[in-house]
Amino acid sequence: MPRPIPPNLHLPPHLREVCAILAAGLLRLRSRAAEELARDAERAGDQREVRLHSSAGQRRHANPTRRRKA
């Protein structure tokens, strides 16, 4: 297990507290995302399919109808 990182002693105490709050929030968000992925994998069951969480702009249809010249 890695050693914990010591606090930034050059920061004032109130900023250290803000950093600690932000770090705890980030860890909470990441754990929620991991829980969602695990739940999706469990729902998929034997299909071995997992949602990729692509944004709408990143999604593409498998057979595009518009073609561009190369």
Biotite code that builds the C-alpha atoms (Angstrom):
import biotite.structure as struc

atoms = struc.array([
    struc.Atom([0.000, 0.000, 0.000], chain_id="A", res_id=1, res_name="MET", atom_name="CA", element="C"),
    struc.Atom([1.467, 3.402, -0.957], chain_id="A", res_id=2, res_name="PRO", atom_name="CA", element="C"),
    struc.Atom([2.383, 5.893, 1.704], chain_id="A", res_id=3, res_name="ARG", atom_name="CA", element="C"),
    struc.Atom([-0.037, 8.810, 2.147], chain_id="A", res_id=4, res_name="PRO", atom_name="CA", element="C"),
    struc.Atom([1.119, 12.068, 0.616], chain_id="A", res_id=5, res_name="ILE", atom_name="CA", element="C"),
    struc.Atom([1.952, 14.684, 3.279], chain_id="A", res_id=6, res_name="PRO", atom_name="CA", element="C"),
    struc.Atom([-0.080, 17.904, 3.159], chain_id="A", res_id=7, res_name="PRO", atom_name="CA", element="C"),
    struc.Atom([1.316, 20.952, 1.383], chain_id="A", res_id=8, res_name="ASN", atom_name="CA", element="C"),
    struc.Atom([2.732, 22.854, 4.310], chain_id="A", res_id=9, res_name="LEU", atom_name="CA", element="C"),
    struc.Atom([3.343, 25.936, 2.189], chain_id="A", res_id=10, res_name="HIS", atom_name="CA", element="C"),
    struc.Atom([-0.444, 26.437, 1.816], chain_id="A", res_id=11, res_name="LEU", atom_name="CA", element="C"),
    struc.Atom([-2.451, 28.280, 4.450], chain_id="A", res_id=12, res_name="PRO", atom_name="CA", element="C"),
    struc.Atom([-4.635, 26.041, 6.645], chain_id="A", res_id=13, res_name="PRO", atom_name="CA", element="C"),
    struc.Atom([-7.906, 27.172, 5.037], chain_id="A", res_id=14, res_name="HIS", atom_name="CA", element="C"),
    struc.Atom([-6.658, 26.219, 1.565], chain_id="A", res_id=15, res_name="LEU", atom_name="CA", element="C"),
    struc.Atom([-5.474, 22.839, 2.852], chain_id="A", res_id=16, res_name="ARG", atom_name="CA", element="C"),
    struc.Atom([-8.984, 22.265, 4.152], chain_id="A", res_id=17, res_name="GLU", atom_name="CA", element="C"),
    struc.Atom([-10.498, 23.198, 0.768], chain_id="A", res_id=18, res_name="VAL", atom_name="CA", element="C"),
    struc.Atom([-8.081, 20.830, -0.978], chain_id="A", res_id=19, res_name="CYS", atom_name="CA", element="C"),
    struc.Atom([-9.033, 18.021, 1.400], chain_id="A", res_id=20, res_name="ALA", atom_name="CA", element="C"),
    struc.Atom([-12.744, 18.603, 0.739], chain_id="A", res_id=21, res_name="ILE", atom_name="CA", element="C"),
    struc.Atom([-12.216, 18.620, -3.033], chain_id="A", res_id=22, res_name="LEU", atom_name="CA", element="C"),
    struc.Atom([-10.121, 15.453, -2.878], chain_id="A", res_id=23, res_name="ALA", atom_name="CA", element="C"),
    struc.Atom([-12.782, 13.660, -0.832], chain_id="A", res_id=24, res_name="ALA", atom_name="CA", element="C"),
    struc.Atom([-15.441, 14.717, -3.345], chain_id="A", res_id=25, res_name="GLY", atom_name="CA", element="C"),
    struc.Atom([-13.352, 13.483, -6.259], chain_id="A", res_id=26, res_name="LEU", atom_name="CA", element="C"),
    struc.Atom([-12.847, 10.112, -4.597], chain_id="A", res_id=27, res_name="LEU", atom_name="CA", element="C"),
    struc.Atom([-16.574, 9.866, -3.957], chain_id="A", res_id=28, res_name="ARG", atom_name="CA", element="C"),
    struc.Atom([-17.392, 10.602, -7.609], chain_id="A", res_id=29, res_name="LEU", atom_name="CA", element="C"),
    struc.Atom([-14.862, 8.047, -8.838], chain_id="A", res_id=30, res_name="ARG", atom_name="CA", element="C"),
    struc.Atom([-16.252, 5.382, -6.517], chain_id="A", res_id=31, res_name="SER", atom_name="CA", element="C"),
    struc.Atom([-19.772, 6.084, -7.802], chain_id="A", res_id=32, res_name="ARG", atom_name="CA", element="C"),
    struc.Atom([-18.583, 5.696, -11.392], chain_id="A", res_id=33, res_name="ALA", atom_name="CA", element="C"),
    struc.Atom([-16.889, 2.410, -10.511], chain_id="A", res_id=34, res_name="ALA", atom_name="CA", element="C"),
    struc.Atom([-20.075, 1.197, -8.819], chain_id="A", res_id=35, res_name="GLU", atom_name="CA", element="C"),
    struc.Atom([-22.098, 2.094, -11.938], chain_id="A", res_id=36, res_name="GLU", atom_name="CA", element="C"),
    struc.Atom([-19.696, 0.186, -14.169], chain_id="A", res_id=37, res_name="LEU", atom_name="CA", element="C"),
    struc.Atom([-19.847, -2.841, -11.888], chain_id="A", res_id=38, res_name="ALA", atom_name="CA", element="C"),
    struc.Atom([-23.647, -2.680, -11.834], chain_id="A", res_id=39, res_name="ARG", atom_name="CA", element="C"),
    struc.Atom([-23.756, -2.431, -15.653], chain_id="A", res_id=40, res_name="ASP", atom_name="CA", element="C"),
    struc.Atom([-21.419, -5.413, -15.970], chain_id="A", res_id=41, res_name="ALA", atom_name="CA", element="C"),
    struc.Atom([-23.608, -7.411, -13.575], chain_id="A", res_id=42, res_name="GLU", atom_name="CA", element="C"),
    struc.Atom([-26.735, -6.549, -15.562], chain_id="A", res_id=43, res_name="ARG", atom_name="CA", element="C"),
    struc.Atom([-25.065, -7.600, -18.814], chain_id="A", res_id=44, res_name="ALA", atom_name="CA", element="C"),
    struc.Atom([-24.483, -11.027, -17.289], chain_id="A", res_id=45, res_name="GLY", atom_name="CA", element="C"),
    struc.Atom([-23.130, -13.568, -19.739], chain_id="A", res_id=46, res_name="ASP", atom_name="CA", element="C"),
    struc.Atom([-23.320, -11.154, -22.659], chain_id="A", res_id=47, res_name="GLN", atom_name="CA", element="C"),
    struc.Atom([-20.029, -9.551, -21.581], chain_id="A", res_id=48, res_name="ARG", atom_name="CA", element="C"),
    struc.Atom([-21.232, -6.149, -22.750], chain_id="A", res_id=49, res_name="GLU", atom_name="CA", element="C"),
    struc.Atom([-20.541, -2.944, -20.854], chain_id="A", res_id=50, res_name="VAL", atom_name="CA", element="C"),
    struc.Atom([-21.709, 0.559, -21.652], chain_id="A", res_id=51, res_name="ARG", atom_name="CA", element="C"),
    struc.Atom([-18.832, 2.737, -22.876], chain_id="A", res_id=52, res_name="LEU", atom_name="CA", element="C"),
    struc.Atom([-20.189, 6.096, -21.656], chain_id="A", res_id=53, res_name="HIS", atom_name="CA", element="C"),
    struc.Atom([-19.568, 7.939, -24.927], chain_id="A", res_id=54, res_name="SER", atom_name="CA", element="C"),
    struc.Atom([-20.812, 11.479, -25.251], chain_id="A", res_id=55, res_name="SER", atom_name="CA", element="C"),
    struc.Atom([-23.351, 12.247, -27.972], chain_id="A", res_id=56, res_name="ALA", atom_name="CA", element="C"),
    struc.Atom([-20.682, 13.900, -30.133], chain_id="A", res_id=57, res_name="GLY", atom_name="CA", element="C"),
    struc.Atom([-18.463, 10.814, -29.981], chain_id="A", res_id=58, res_name="GLN", atom_name="CA", element="C"),
    struc.Atom([-21.160, 8.341, -31.024], chain_id="A", res_id=59, res_name="ARG", atom_name="CA", element="C"),
    struc.Atom([-21.179, 7.198, -34.625], chain_id="A", res_id=60, res_name="ARG", atom_name="CA", element="C"),
    struc.Atom([-23.508, 4.918, -36.510], chain_id="A", res_id=61, res_name="HIS", atom_name="CA", element="C"),
    struc.Atom([-22.022, 1.675, -37.804], chain_id="A", res_id=62, res_name="ALA", atom_name="CA", element="C"),
    struc.Atom([-23.263, 2.340, -41.339], chain_id="A", res_id=63, res_name="ASN", atom_name="CA", element="C"),
    struc.Atom([-22.985, 6.078, -41.998], chain_id="A", res_id=64, res_name="PRO", atom_name="CA", element="C"),
    struc.Atom([-25.334, 7.436, -44.646], chain_id="A", res_id=65, res_name="THR", atom_name="CA", element="C"),
    struc.Atom([-23.233, 10.478, -45.546], chain_id="A", res_id=66, res_name="ARG", atom_name="CA", element="C"),
    struc.Atom([-19.992, 9.837, -47.361], chain_id="A", res_id=67, res_name="ARG", atom_name="CA", element="C"),
    struc.Atom([-17.182, 12.316, -47.922], chain_id="A", res_id=68, res_name="ARG", atom_name="CA", element="C"),
    struc.Atom([-14.601, 12.284, -50.658], chain_id="A", res_id=69, res_name="LYS", atom_name="CA", element="C"),
    struc.Atom([-11.154, 11.215, -49.508], chain_id="A", res_id=70, res_name="ALA", atom_name="CA", element="C"),
])
